[in-house]
Amino acid sequence: MATEPASPSPPPPAPTALTPGPRALAFSTLHSKTLSKTLSAISYPSFAACFPRIAEQAPAALKGMHSSMVSRLESFATEEFETILRERDVVGNLNRLEEVIREGRRGRKGGGEKEEEGEGGSWSPHLLPARSLLAAHTTPLHQSQQSQLNAKLQTTESQNATLAAEIRAQRAEIAALLALAETLVRDLEGAAGMLGERGEGIGKEGREGEEALRAEG
């Protein structure tokens, strides 16, 4: 007896596009705005106000230090954010959430069918309205995706808080280093003054000795 040919396997699902959808773009925009707001807290005027003497005597050096610090912090935060996007497939998950929402909206537009009962008062799933069937399939996935999105947003907020703490710590470290530099400058100035006074005294003693030798001669 000949065997029936196996039915073809269903085609694999279409891959989710990695082009950011509205929610992925909104997520990236939120991160960019939060990062910009955090970095704006250490603007150069605010930074220079902490070190007025250095800002007056070496403004170019202080501006270079400030620019380098802000640039490194921005690069670090951006690279970490992009790493999280890749490792957790944030764009793909948000795009899938977009698709679920679109399917739900299409279902609502095409719904409106009334429930029908079969013989003997029983009901069949295929007689349910399209809206109910769609909700039964998409609601759990929607809730799961929403929970993942909330978790990612909380992670981003936590990372921003950590970044702000690191910035404050680096500002304190820079302040300590500059204070030490100012102390060393003052010490060097004092030593130079003492050396000048001592040099004048030695010169005076030498001249007196030379005059005494001439008198004896």
N, C-alpha and C positions, 0 to 999 in steps of 0.2 A: 504494500500500500504506500503510495507516494505521500510524502510529508508536505504539508502546506508551507510555502515560503514564509520566513519570518517577516513580520511587519517591520517596516523601516523605523528606526529609532527617531524620536522627535528631534528636530534641530536644536542645537545648543542656544541658550538665550543670547541675545545680542549684547555685546559688551557695553558697559556704561561709559559714555563719553567722559573724558577727563577735562573737557572744557568747563570751567566753573559756571554753574548755574546761578540764579539770583541769590539763593541762600548761601552758596559758597562764596560768592562775591561779597555779600553782606558780612559774612564771617571774617574774610580777609580785611575788609574795610574797617570793621570794628577793631581788629588787632592793630592796623596801621594808625588809626586815630588814638587808640590807647597808648601806643608806643610814643607817638608824637607828643601827646600831652605829658607823658612821663619825662621825656627828654627836655621838653620846654621848661621844666622846673629848674633845670641847671643851665639857663641861658648865660651868655657871657657877662652881661651886666650884673646878674646875681652872683656869678662866680667871682668876678673881679671885686665886688663889694666885700667879699670875705678876705681879700688880700690887697688892701689899698696901697700898701707900700710897693709891692711887686708890680701892681698895675701901673703905678706911676713911674717906677724906675725901669721896668722891663716889660712894657705892654705887649710887644710882639711875642716874646717868649711865653707870656701867660696866655695870649690868644691861641698860640700854637698848641699849648698843653690842653687847653679847653677843647679846641676843635678835634684834636686827636682822641681825647677821652670820649667825647660824644659820638664820634664816628665809630670807634671800636664798640661802644655799647650798642649802637644801632645795628651794626653788622652782626654782632653776637645774637641779639634778640631776633633779628630777621632770619638768620640761619637756623636757629633753634626752632622757630615757628615753621619754617619750610620742612625741616626734618620731621616734625610731628605730623604735618599734613601728609607727607609721603608714607611714614611708618603706619599710620592709622587710617590711611585711605579716606581722609576727611572729605575731599572733593567728590570721590566716588559715592560715598555714603549720602552726602547731601544731594547729589544728583539723583540717586535712587529715591530719596525722600521726595524730591520734586516730581518724579514720575508717579509715585504713589498718589500724591496730591492731585496731579492732573487726571489720573484715572478716576479718583474719587469725584472730581468735578464733572467729568464726562458722564459718570454714572448718575449723578444727581440730575444732570440735564436730560438724560435719556430715561430716567425713572418715571414714576407716576403710575405704574401698574398696580392694580388692586390685588390683594391676596385672594386666591381662589382655593376652595376646598375640594378634595376628591370625594369619591363615593364613600359612604359610611362615616363622613365627618373627618376622615384622615386627610393629611396634607402631604404634598411632595415638595422637596427642595426646589425642583425646577419651576414650580408655580409661584415661588416667592418673588416679590418685586426685585428689580435689578439693584435698587438702592440697598436693600437688606442683604442681598448676596455679596455685593461689593464691600459693604461695611464688615461683614463677617470675615472676609479674606484680608482686608487691608488694615482694619483697626489695630490688630496686634502688631503688625509690622510698623505702622505709623507710630504707635506708642513706643516701640523699641527704638526706632530711629530718633524720636524726640528725646528719649532718655539719653541716648549716646551723644546727641548734640548738646544737651544740657551739661553732661559730664565734660565734654570738650571745652565748652565755654567756661566752666568752673576751673578747669585746668589752666586755660589761658589767663584768667583773672589771677590765679595763684602765681603763675609764672611772672606776670606783670608786677605783682606785689614783691616777689623775690628780687626782680630786677631793680625795683625802686630801693629796696633795702641794700642791694649791692652798690647802687649809685651813692647812697648816703654814706656807706662805709668807705668807698673810695674817696669821696669828698673829705671825710674826716682824715683819711690817711694823707691826702695831698696837703690838707691844712697843717697837719703835724710836720710834714717834710718841709713845707715852706717856712713854718715857724722856726724849725731847726736851722734852715738856711739863713734866716734873718739873724738868729742868735750868733751863728758863725761869722756873719759879716760884721756884726757889732764887735765881736771878740777880735777879729782881725784889725778893725779900725782902731780899737783900743791898744792893741799890741803895736800897731804902727805909730801911734802917738807916743807911747812909752819909749819906743826905739828912737824916735826923733829927739825926744828930750834927752835920752841917754847919750845919743850921738853928739848933741850940742855940748853936754858936760864933758865928754871925752875930748872933743875938739878944744874946749877952753883949757882943760888941763894940759893938753899938748902944747898949746901956745904959751902958757905960763912956763912950762918946763924949758921950751926953746928960748924964751927971754932970759931965764935964769942962767942957762948955759952961755948965752952971749955976754951977760954981765960978768960972769966969772972969767971969760976969756978976755 
